[in-house]
Amino acid sequence: MSAAATDRRAAALIAVREEFGCLLGAERRLRGRDQHDKVDGDLTVAQVRALFALDQHDGATAGEIAEAARLSPASVTGMLDDLERDGIVTRARSDTDRRRVVVTLTDEGRTVLAKRRRRWVKRWEAAMADIPERDLEAAADVMRRIATLLDDL
């Protein structure tokens, strides 16, 4: 590899690292703004994250939801109180292990989540519309590698 190519690669790696840091910062700012602010007047971003996690693991415990949504267990417990009050989730003792409290989405919860998912997908697709497919595939590969790197630390 030529010296110029080595320099370009080093610069590109620095740019990816710096932009990854910016991405993490944007995510932290989003979480910070989200503490109690409803988005579009209905759910907080954290609540939506929890509901997306629950949709993937229906019949999950609060701890399992917290882990899947990358939220604190204490915040999820309080959040579930609100979501249950609003008819979005139900909680019940497990039939097989009475120590476990299992959370499930209600029909209303599935409707609310589907509405939120449609809005998110629309925004996501609009933001990514002009990016070529090969660049999206490369970005996904880079993110997988970064996730593996962080998991291995």
Residue, then its C-alpha position, 0 to 999 in steps of 0.5 A: m500500500s502506498a504512503a498516500a493510501t495508508d494516509r487516506r485509510a488512517a484518515a478514514l479510520i479516524a473519521v469513523r471513530e469520531e463520527f461514532g463518538c458523535l453518534l453516541g453523543a446524539e443518542r445520549r442527548l436523545r436519552g437526556r431529553d427523553q426523561h419525561d418528554k412525550v414525543d408527539g404527545d403520546l410516548t417517550v422514546a424510552q417507552v417506545r424502546a421498551l415496547f419495541a423490545l417487548d414486541q420482540h420478546d412478548g411475555a418478558t419480565a421488566g428486567e428482560i425488557a430493560e436489557a433488550a431496550r438498554l434501559s435501567p431496570a428501575s426506569v422500566t418498572g416505573m415506565l410499566d406502571d404508566l403503560e399498564r395504567d394507559g392500557i398498553v401493557t398488562r402484567a401478570r404472574s407467570d403460570t410456571d414460576r409465580r416469582r416472575v411477573v410477565v409483561t405483554l402488549t395489549d391490543e391497544g399497545r400493539t396498535v400504538l406500537a404499529k403507529r409509532r413504527r410506521r412514523w419511525v420507518k418513514r423518517w428513517e427511510a427519508a433520511m437514508a433515501d439518497i444513500p446507495e445500497r452498497d454504502l448502507e451495506a458497508a455501514a451495517d458491516v462497520m456497525r457490526r464490527i464496532a459492536t463486536l469490538l465493544d462487546d470484546l472489551 
